[in-house]
Amino acid sequence: MLDTLRRIVQEVNSATDLRTALDLMARRVRDAMGTEVCSIYLLNRDRQRYVLMASEGLKAEAVGHVSLDVSEGLVGHVGQREEPLNLEDAFTHPKFLYLAETGEDPFHAFLGVPVMHQGEVLGVLVVQQRDSRRFDQSEEAFLVTISAQLSAVVAHARATGDLTTDSTSGGEPEPAFFDGLPGAQGAAIGIAIRVYPSADLSSVPDREAEDINAEIALLDNALVKARHEVRALAERASRSLGREEQALFEVYLRMLDRHALPGEVVEKIRAGQWAQGALRMVIDEHVRNFELMDDSYLRERAADVRDIGRRVLAHLQSDQRREVEYPDETVLVGEEITTAMLMEVPRENIVGIATSRGSRNSHMAIVARSMGIPTVVGAAGLPLKQLDGREVIVDGFKGRLIANANSELKHQFEAIILEEKSLLAGLEKLRDLPAETEDGKRIDIMVNTGLMTDISRSLERGAEGVGLYRTEIPFMVRDRFPSEDEQKIIYREQLEAFAPHPVTMRTLDVGGDKELPYFPIEEENPFLGWRGIRLTLDHPEIFMVQIRAMLKASEGLNNLRIMLPMVTTVFEVEEAQHLIHRAWLEVRGEGFDVVMPPVGVMIEVPAAVYQARALAQRVDFLSIGTNDLTQYLLAVDRNNRQVAALYNSWHPAVLQAIIHVIEHAHAEGKPVSVCGEMAGDPASALMLMAMGVDTLSMNASHLLRVKAAIRKMKITAARKLLFEVLAMDNGEVIASYIGLQLDKAGLGDLISHRRAV
C-alpha cells in the first residue's frame, strides 16, 4: 500500500491542473482499493454545497453538475461529523439521499472521509461497492491517508485560483490566502513582481573541459564582473543601510576572493571539469552543508551562497540580467529573497515583500523591518509564477499574502493602510511628550535595535533609550567573529546616538533559530540546547572580547547597561558577573576611564520566573522577554506554522508569570522592563503598565502608537481592566474582552489594525 500511495501522490502532484489531478486520483484510488466507485466532492463555500468534481464509476455527465447542501445526504453527514463514515448498506442510513442522476442505484457499501486542511472541511472523498460489506481498517486507513494528500492539492488549487466547483458559475475567483509568518508588520497593496536569479545552477550539466587554462580565464573574467556588481550593490546599500548591514557585501566579496570559493572551483577545473560545472559542484556542496543545519538563519546563509554562485554563473554564461520595470507599488515575491537582491530594487518602489522560505530572523526580514517594509516569510506553497504581475495584498500583521482579493477585502485593507498613514502622521506631535497617563502615571518608552538604520527611526519617534540592543546581528552578517575593535566601533555608535539615555546591550544570544554560519551548532532540539549565556560562558574568550568592547565603547558616556540572555540559574549570573568585573578591571588597567555598568538578566524561561527574587538580589534590573517566555511556557514554536496559532501572550499562565516576576523584583527594589512583542502592542502595553512594569521596549515603528494609548488612558482604568481579565481562564477571551473595552474607551483606532480583517 505504501508504494501504491507514493505512486498516486507522485502522479497527482505532477498533474497540470486541478481537474486532471482529481480525475487521476479518483481513477487510481478506485483501482488501488478494488472498488467500483471513487468520487470526490468539493465544497463550494459561496453556495455552501458539495459539488461532485470527479468520479470513476458514477455517470460522467453528473460530474460538475450534481451537488448537495452541506447538511444533505451521507456526503454532508461526513462533512458535518468531520470523521470517516463506514457503512455496510448506505440505503439503510437515515441520512441517505438518493440522487438518480448519478447512477448510484446498485452500490450498497459506502466509505466516506472528509478532506480537511488546517481544521477546515474542503470536501469529501467517497468509495462505493455493490456488495453489502464494511470496508476493513486497512482500507479505511488508506483512504484517510489519501484524503490528507488530496487536501494539500485542493488547498493549493484554491489558493492559486484554480478551484471552480461550479462549472456554470462564471463568477470571480475566491480570495486566496497564503499563510506564513510576519516578517515585518504593516499592510500593503501592490503588483507582485517575482524576484528570481538570471542563472540556474541546477541546469548546468557536467562537461569535460577542452582547454583548462581557457576555462580558468573565463572564471577569472566572471569573478571580476561579479565583484564589480557586488561593489555597486554595496554602494547602493550605503545610502539606506548602516555599517554592519553593509558587512554582508563584504562577506560576498570575501567569498569571491580567489582563495575562497573560486579557489575550490579552480581545483575542480584542473581536475577536468568545465568552469560552469565546477562552479555548480562547489556551490552545491556548500549549500548542502548549510542546509543540513536545522535552523532558519543558516538556511538564509545557504541562500547567500546560492546567490553568489548564480551571479558568477550569469557572467560565465554571458547572460545579460533581465531588465525589470518595477511599478510604483511593487510587492517582491520569491522563493528566497536575499538582502543583495533587495538592494537591486529602488527602495521607493517597494511596498511589500513575501517569500515562500525563510524565517522572521532571516537577515532579509531584519533589514525589511528596519526599512519599514511590510513582509511575510515562510508562506509555503506560494504559486510564484501565477502571482507574477497580479495585484496582491501583504498582511504583515497576520503573516499572510492575499491574491484574488474581492472589492470588499481590498477596501478593508485600503482603509487600514490609509488609517496607518494618517494615524502615524497625527502621532508625530507626541514625539517629545512623555508616556504618561491622564492621571499622572509615567512609564519609560525605549526601543529594540540591532541595525544602524534603527537609530534614526528611533530618535525620530522620541525613544528614551534602548531597552534591547541585539548584539548578535553584527555577528550574523559576517563570516567570522568580529574583532574587539570592530565591536567597539559598532557599540560606540549606538551609545553615542542615544546618550545620555541608557542603552541596554544584550550579550551574544545565538542558538535556537539564530545561528552563526562560521560557528555551527548541531543539535536535535536547539531551542532547549546550547544557546544564550550557556554558550558564552562555555566560551569565555568570546564573552570577554565582547564585554571589553562594550566597556571601552562606553568611555565618557556612561550610559551602558549589560543584559544576560537565557539565564536559568543563579550560578550562571554569578559566573558572568565575575567575568564582567574581570573585564572591567582589565579595561581600566589599560587606561580607559569607565564606570562599572548596571548588569541585568532576561527572564525568558520558566526557571528564571520562579527564581526572580533570587536573581533580583544579585543584579540591577530584570527584563522580561515575552516572546521566548510565551514559547517556553506554552511549548509552542511560533515559527512552526502548524502550531503558531497556539502562541498567545494573553494566555493566563503568561500573564501570571509576568506578574510573579514584577512582584518579586519590586520586593527587592529592582526595576522591570519588557522587551518582547507584548511591549509594542498598545493593548498589552497598557496591561503591562497596570501590572507595574517600569519600562517598555519595542520596535521603533510601534513607539508612537503605544505612547498615544498610554496618554489616552488612566492608570486606574487600566488596573481595573487588568483585575477583570485576571479572573478569566481563556487567552482568546481575554484578548477579545480587552479589545472591546479599549474600543469603548476610544482607543479603537490604535488597536483595530490588529484584528480588522
N, C-alpha and C positions, 0 to 999 in steps of 0.2 A: 504493500500500500504506500510505503514511503517513496519508493521510486516512481510510482504512478502519480502521487501527489506532486513530486518535484517536476515531472514532465508536464503536468497540467499547468502548474504555475508558470513554468518557462514559456509555454506556448501562449498562455493568456497574456503574459507581460509583453510579449513581442507583437501582439495584435496592434493593428494600425489605428483602430478607433474602438469606442465602447461597444457598438453593435456587434462588431466582429468578435470582440472579447467575450461578450455574453453568449453569443451563438456557439462559440468554441467551447466555452465552459459547460454549457448545457449538454452538448454532444459528448464531451469527454467524460463528464460525471455519469451520464446515463450508461455509457459503455463500461466504465470502471466498476460501477456498482451492479451491473447486470439487471437494471430496472428497465421498465418500459417507458417511463416518462421522467423527464427532468425539466423543471420550469423555473424561471426567475422572474419574480415580481419586484418592481422598484416603486418606492413611494414618491408620488408627486406631491410635494409639500404645499404648493398653492391650492390644489384641488382636494388635498387630503384623501387621496385614493391610491390604492396599489394597482399599478398597470402591468399587465403581462408583457414583458420586454423580450423574452426569449423562451423557446420551448422545443424540446425534442420529444415527440410523442403526442402532443395535442395538435389541433388543427392549426396550420400555418397562418391562415387568414385571421385567426384570433389575436396573433401577436401584434402589439401596438394599439389594439382597439379595445380588448376586454379589460375591464377594471372593476375594482371592488372598493367600497368605502373602508376606511381604516378599521371599522368595527365589524365589517361583514365577513362571513364565511370563516373557513379554517385559516386562511391566509391572514385575515385581520386578527383572528384569535392568537395566532403565533406572534404577530407584531405587538399586540397588547400585553401578552404574557412575557415577552422578551426571553423566551426559552423554547427549546425544541418541543414538538408535539409529534408523538409516535403512535399511530392508530392502526389496529388490525383491520377495521372496517370503517372507513370515513363516513359512509352513508348513515351510520347509526349515531353519529355525534350530533348533539343539539345545535352546534354552530355550523353544521354543513350547509352550504348553499350551492344548489345545482345550477351550473352555467352550461346550457345546451350548446352554445356556440363554440365551446372549447373542445367538445367531443370527449369529455372525461367520463362518459357513462360507465364503461366497463372496469374502471380502476377502483379497487377497494383499499388496498394498503396505502397508507399516507404517512410520509415523514417530512415535516417542515421545520426549518431552523431560521431564526432571524439573522439578517445581515446587519451587523452593528458596527459603528465607528465612533469611538470616543463617547460612548453612552447613548448615541442616537441611532434609532432604527432607520436603516436606509432601504430595506426591502426584505423579502422572504425568499428562501431557496427551498424548492419542493421536489421530492421524488415520489413517484406513484407506481403501483403494480397491480395487475389484475387479481392475483391470488390474495385471499384474506390472510394476512400474516403481520406480525410485528417485526420491524427491522431490528436486527441484533445490535448489541452495544458497539461492536467494531464499525458497523455501517453508520450508526448514528455519530460516532466519534469522527469518522471520515468526513461526513457531511458538515459537521460543525467546523472542522479544520478548513474545509474548502470555503465555507461562508466567511471565515476570518480573512482568507486571501481575497475573496470577492469584495469584501468591504473596502479594502485598500484601493482596488481598481475603481469601484464606484465613487468613493470619496475623491479620488484624484480626478475622475471624469467630471464630477460635479464642480470641483474647484476650477477646472480649466474651461468650463462652459460646454463640455462635450456630453452633457446629460440632458436629453429631451425625453421625458417619459410620456409625452402625448404627441403622437405624430401629427395631429391635426391642430395643435395649439398655435404654432407660429408666433408665440409670444417672445418677450425679451428673455435672455438667459438669466438664470438666478445669480444673485451676487455670490462671488467666490471668495471664501475666507481661507487664507493660508496662515496657520498658526505657527508662530516661532517664539522668540524671546525678545523683550525690549532691549535694544542695544543703546538707544538714546531716546529720551522721552520727547513727545511732541507729535503733531499730526501734519500731514502734507498731502496735497493732491497734485499729481503731475503725470507726465508721459514717461512710461518705463523705457529706459534705454539699456539694453543688455550690454554689459561690460565683459568682454572676453579677450583673451590674448590673440594676437595675429598669427601665431605659430603654434602648431600642435606637436608636442614632443612624442606623444603616444603613436603618431602615424609614421614616425621615422623608422625605416627598416634597417636591418644590419646589412652592411655592404663592405666588401674588401676595398681598402684604399689602393688606388692605382699609383699614386705618387704621394708618399708620406710627407715629404717636405712641402709639397703644394698644399696638402690638407692642413698642415700646421700653419702655413702662411694665411690660408683662408680663416682659420680660427683666430689668429692674431688680429687680422683686419676687423673681424666681427667684434672682438673684445674692445678694440679701440672705439668703435662706434657705440657699443653698449655702454662703455664708461662715459662717453660724451653725453649720451642720453640720460644716464643717471645723474650726472652733474647738473644737467638742465632741469631735471625734476627737483633736485636739491635746491637749486636757485629759486624755483617757484615756491617750494615749501618754506623757504626762509621768509617769505612775505606773509605767511599765515600761521606758521608753526614756530615753536620755540627751539632752543638749542638742543635739548635732549631728544626732541622728536626728530630733529634732523640727523641724529645719530643713526637712525635707521638707514639712511642713504650712505652713511659712512660704512655701515655693515655691508651694504650692497657692493660698494667699491672694494672693500677688503675681500669679499667673495670673488670679485672679478680680478683680483691680483694674480699675476702669473704663477705665484707659488701656492695659491689656494685651489679652488675648484679647477681652473684652467690647467694647472699642473697635472691633475689626475686625468683630465681629458687628453692631454698630450701623451701621457703614458699609454692610454688606450689606442691612440693613433699610431704610436710607434709599434704597438703590438699587432697592427694591421687593419684597424677599423677606420672607416672614413670619419671625417670630423663630426658630421651630424649624428651619426650612430654613437660615436664615442661620447659626445655631449649628452645624448639621451641616457646612456648607461650610467654615467656619473651622477646626473641629476636624479634619476630613478632610485639609485642606491641611497643617496642622501635623504630623499623624500621618504623612502621606506623606513629608514632609521628613525626619522622624526615621528612618522605616523604610528609606529609601534608603541609610542608613549601615549597612554590613555588620559590625555588632558588637552584642554582647548587651546592653550597658548602654544604648545608645541605643534599642534596641527596648523596653527596660523603661521608658525615659522616654516613649516613644510611648504606652505603656500608661497612664502617669500623665496624659498629656494627654487620652486617651480617657476615663479615669475622671472627670476634671473635667467633660468635656462631658456625660457620662451623668448626673452629679449635677445639673447645671443643667437638663438636659432633663427629668429626673424632676420637678423643681419646675415647669417650664414646662407640663408635661402634667398637673400637679396630682395625680400618682400618689402614693399612699402607698407607702412602701417595704414590701415583704412582710415580715411578722413571721415570723422563722425561729426554731424551737426547736432549740438546739444540744445534742445529747446530751452526757453527761459525758465521753465518749471520742469526740470529733469529729475526723475527718480532712477537712480542707478540700481540695476538688478544684476545679480550674477551668482554663480555657484560659490565663488570666493572672491572677495574684492580686497586687494592689499592696499596699504597706505600709499604705495607708489602709484597704483592705478588710480586711486582717488585724486592724487595730485595732478594727474593728466587732464582733469576736467576743471574748467573755470568754476571757482567757488560760487560766484554769483548765480550760476545756472542750476546748482544742486539744491533741491528742496527736500529730498529724502533718499534713503538707501535701504535695500533689502537683499539679504543673501540666504542661500539655502544651506550654507555651512557656517561654522564659527560659533563663538560664544560671546556673551556680554563682556568678557575680559580680554577679548582679542584686541590687538593693537589698533586695528581699524575702528572698532567700536569705541575705544577710549578716545581716539582722535575725533571721531564723529561727535561724541558728547562734548568735547572741548570746543568744537566748531559750531555746536548748536544745531546739528542736522538730525531730524527725527530718523531713527534707524531701527530696523527689525533684523535680527540674526537668527540663524538656525531654523529657518522655515523650510523644513524638509519637503521635497516634492514640488518646489516651485517650477511651474512649466515655463522656463525662461524663454524658449523660442516663441511660444504663444503670447507671452506678455509683452515682448518687444514691440514698442510703438503704440501700445494701448494705454489708455488712461487708468491709473491705479491710485489707491489711497494707502498711505503709510500710517498705520496706527501705532506709534511708538509708545503709547500709554499701555496698551494691552499686548503689544508684541505680535502684530499680525499685518499682513498685506491683503488688501481687498481689491478684487477685479470685478468687472461687470456690475459696478455699483448702480443701483437704480436711482432715480432722481431724488427720492426721499432720503436715502442714505447719504448721497452726495451733499444734499443741502444741510444735513446734520453736521457733517464734517466741515463744510464751509463755514458754518456758524461757529464751530469750535475753534477753527483756525483764526477767524476774524475776532472772536472773543479773546483768544490768547493774545493777539497782537494789540488790541485796544486795551486789554487789561494791563499788559506789561507797560504800555505807554503811559497809562494812568498811574502805575505804581512807581514810576521813576521819581516822583516827588518825595517818596518815602526814603530815598537813599540815605540821607543824613539824619533821619529821625531814629530814635531808639525803638527797640522791640519792647513796647510797654503796653500793658492792658489799660482799658479805660479806667480801672480803679487803682492804677499805680504799680502793678507787679511788673518788674523788669527782668528780662532774660537776655543773655548774650547770644547773638547770632553769628556763627562763624561758617567757614566754607571748607569743603573737602577738595584738595587739589592733588595734582600729580604731574600735570603738564605745565609748561611755562605759559601757554596760552590761557590757562585758568586764572592767572594773576590779574590780567587786565579786566576780564569779565567779573571777577570777584570784587575788585576795587570799584568798578563802575556801579555795583549794586550795594555798596556800603558795608562790605564784610568787616566784622570787628576782630578779625584774626583768622587763623587756620586751626580748625579743630582736628583735622586729619590730613597730613601730607603723606601720600603713599610713596615711600622712598623706593619701592620695588620697580617703579616704572622706568627710571633711568637704567636699572639693571636689565629690564626686559627688552629694551630696544637696542642692546649691544650684543656683540658676540663674545664678550669676555667680561669679567668683573671690572667695573670702573675703578680707577686708582683713587687713592686718598685725595689727591689734588683735584681730580675731576669731580669727585663727590663734593668737595669743599666749595667749588665754584657754583655748582648747581644749588646747594643748600643756601649759600650766601645770597643768591638771587631771590630765593623765597623769603628769607629772613629780612632782607633789606626792603623788599617790596611792601611788606606788611608792618614793619616797625613803626611805632613802638608796640603794636598789638602782638599777642603771643602767636607763635607758630608751633603746633604740636606735630613732631615728626615721629611717625611710626617706624620702628626699626624693621629691617628687611623681613617682609612677610611673603614668602614663597612656599609652594607646596599646594596641595588641593588642586584647584583649577588654575593656579598661577605658577608656571614653571619657567626656569631659565634654560634656554636651549644649550648653553655651554655647561650646565650643571644638572644633567638629567637625573631624575629620581624615579626608579621603577618600583611601584607599589601596587598591590591589588586594590587597596582602598586608600587613596591618597588623602581624602578628607579626614580620615582617622589616623593619619600616619605622621611622617617626618615633615613637619611644617612649622612656620612661625618661629617662636622662641626656642622650640626644641632643636631646630636645625642650626640656628645661630649660636646657641650655647655649645653644640657639638663642634662648631667651627668658630672658636673664639677669634681666630685670625681675621675672619670676615667681619665679625661683630665689632672687634676693636678698631679696625680701619674705619668702619662707618661711624662709630661714636667719636673717634678722634676728628674726623672730617666735620661732623656736626658741631663739635665744641669749637674748633678753630673758626668755623664759619660764623659763629655767634659772637665773636670778639667785638666789643664795643656796642653791641646791640642788646644783648642780654634778654632776648625775647624767645629763646629756645625752650621747648618742653619736649621731653623724650617719652615715647609711649611704647610699651612692650606688647606684642600681639600673641594671641593663642596661649595665654597663661592658664595653667591648670593646677599648679601647686605653689605654695609659699616658697619652697626651696628654689624654684626657677627665678622668682623675683629676687631673692637674696643673692643668688649667684650672679644674676645680671647686674644688680646694683654694685656688687663687688667689682665687676669688670668696668662698669661706668666710672666708678670712683678711681680705679687704677688709671683709666684713660685720661681722666681729668688731671690727675697728678702728673702724668707724662706730658700732657699738653702745656700745663703751667710750667713744668720744668724746661720746656723748650722756649719759654719766654712769652707765651700767649696769656694775656690778662683776661681770663674768662671766669665767670661765676659758675658754681655748680647748678645746673638747671633742675627744675622740678622733674620728677620721674613718676609716671603713672602706668597703669595697666589697662588693657582692653578686657572687658567682660563679654565673652562671646561663646563660652561653653558652660554647660550646667555646673561643672565642678567649680568654676570661678564664681558662679552665682551664690553657691552655698558656702563659699569661703570669703564672701565680700568683706565681712568685718575684719577678718584676719589680714586680708590684702590691704584694706584701707588703713590698718595700723602701721603698715610698712611703706606705703607710697604717698605721693602728694595729691593724686586725683585718680578717679576711675572714669573710664569711658566705655559706654555700652555699645557694642557693635551689633545692632539688631538684626542685620542680615544673617550672619552666621549663627547668632543665638537662636533665631527662629528656626533655622535649618536643623540645628542640633537638638533643640527641644522637641521638634515635631518629626524628626527623622525624615526630612524631605529635602531632596536636592532640587533647588529651584531651576537649575539648568537642564533638568530632565523633564521633557515635555509631558511624559506620561504621568508624572505626579506633581507637576508645577502648580496645578490648581489647588493642591492641598497646602501650599505655602500661604500662610495667613498670619500676619503680625498682630491681628486683633484676637488671636486665639487666647482664651483666658489664661492658659499656662504661661504664655509670653508676657502678658500684662502683669501677672502676679510675680513673675521672675524679676521684671524691671522694678516693680515697687519694692521687692525684697532688697535689691541692690541699693536703691536710693536710701531706704531707711537705715540700713547698716552703715553705709558710707557717711551719712549725715550724723549718725550717732558718734562717729569718730571725728567729726568736724571736717570731713573731706568733701570737696565738690564732685558732682557727677555730670558728665556730658553724654550726649547720644550722637553718634556719628553714622548711623545706618540710614537706610532709606526712609524709615519712620520719621526722622527729623525733618525731611524735606517735604512731607505731605502735610498740608495745613491742618487737616482733621486730627491726625495722630500727633502732630506737634503741639496742638492745644492740650491734648490729653497728657502728653509727656510733661508739659509745663504744670498741669494740675497735679501730677504726681510729685513734683518737686525737683525736676531736672534743672540744673543750673545753666547749662549751655546746650544749644542745638547746633550741630554742624552738618552741612548739606552741600549738594552741588550748587554752584552759583546761580543756575537758572531757576532754582526754587526759592531763593532767598527773599526776594521782594514779596512773593505771594504769601510766604509764611509770616513775614513781618506784618503784612496787611491784616492777616487773620488775627494775629495777636492783638493788634491795635484796635480791632473792632469788637473785642471780647472782654468781658470782665472775668477776673480770676475766680470770683465766687461762682459765676455761672459755669465755668469750666469744671470746677471741683464738684459742683452738684451733678453735672452730666457724668463725670467720672464715677462718682458714687453709684449712680444708677446702672451704668454698664458693668461695673464690677460684680453686680448681683446676677448677671446673665452668664449662661454657660455655652453659648454658641458664637463663634467668631464672626460668621456671616451675619447673624442677627445684630451683633454689636456694631459692625461696620454700617449696616443699613440704618440702625437707630441713630448713630452719631451723625450720619449724613443727613438724615431727616431733620434732626434737631438743629444742626448748624444751618441748614437751609431756612428753617423757620427764623433763625436768628439773623438772617440777612447775609450769610456767608456763602450762599449757594454759588455765586459767580466765581469764588475762589476754589471750589472743590468739584463743581459739576463736570468738568472735563474728564474726571477720572471715571465717571460712571454714566456718561451721557449716551453712549452708543454700545 
